[in-house]
Amino acid sequence: MTHAGAWLLADDITRFTLQAGVTCAVFRGSTKAHILDRKAFHGNLYAIYQEVMTYFQAKLNSALIPHAQGRYERLELPESALREAVVNAIAHRDYRSTANVQVYIF
C-alpha cells in the first residue's frame, strides 16, 4: 500500500506512521488563555475530516434565520469556510512531522 493509500483508507494509520491525528480546540476570546473544549481525532483522513467537521458544527454557535419556507440554522462561521480550513489543515500538513495538525477556533 502506498503512503497516500494508507492515509486515505487505513483504519489504523498508526500502523504506518507515528502520528496522524488532528487536535481541535475551542477557546473563549482571542487567546489560548481560556480553553472551552479540546479533542483529538485519529484514523484515516476521511474519518478524521468527518469527525472534525461534526465536532466544530456542534461547538459553534448557531442562529435560526427566518425564511419564506420556515427557518434554517446558520452557524456563526460559514460552513464552507470551516470545511476549507479543515481540508487545508489536513491536506497541507507536513507528513514527515510527528506533530498532530491543530485546528483552533477562537
HUZIUR-V280323 format. One line per field, one symbol per residue. ss: DSSP state (H for helix, E for strand, - for the rest). phi: phi as a letter, one per 20 degrees, with the letter a starting at -180 (. if undefined). psi: psi as a letter, one per 30 degrees, with the letter a starting at -180 (. if undefined). Layout:
ss=???
phi=???
psi=???
This chain:
ss=--HHHHHHH---HHH------EEEEEEE-----EEEEEEEE---HHHHHHHHHHHHHHH--EEEEEE--EEEEEE---HHHHHHHHHHHHH---------EEEEE-
phi=.ffffffedffcfffdbfcbdcddbcdendcefceeabbdccpfffffgfffffgfffeffccedfbgepbcecffdggffffffffffffdfefefeeffdcdcd
psi=kleeeeeefkeifffflekhlkkklklkaglgejkelkkkklaleeeeeeeeeeeeeffkllkkkklegcllkklfkkeeeeeeeeeeeeegljffkgklkkjkk.
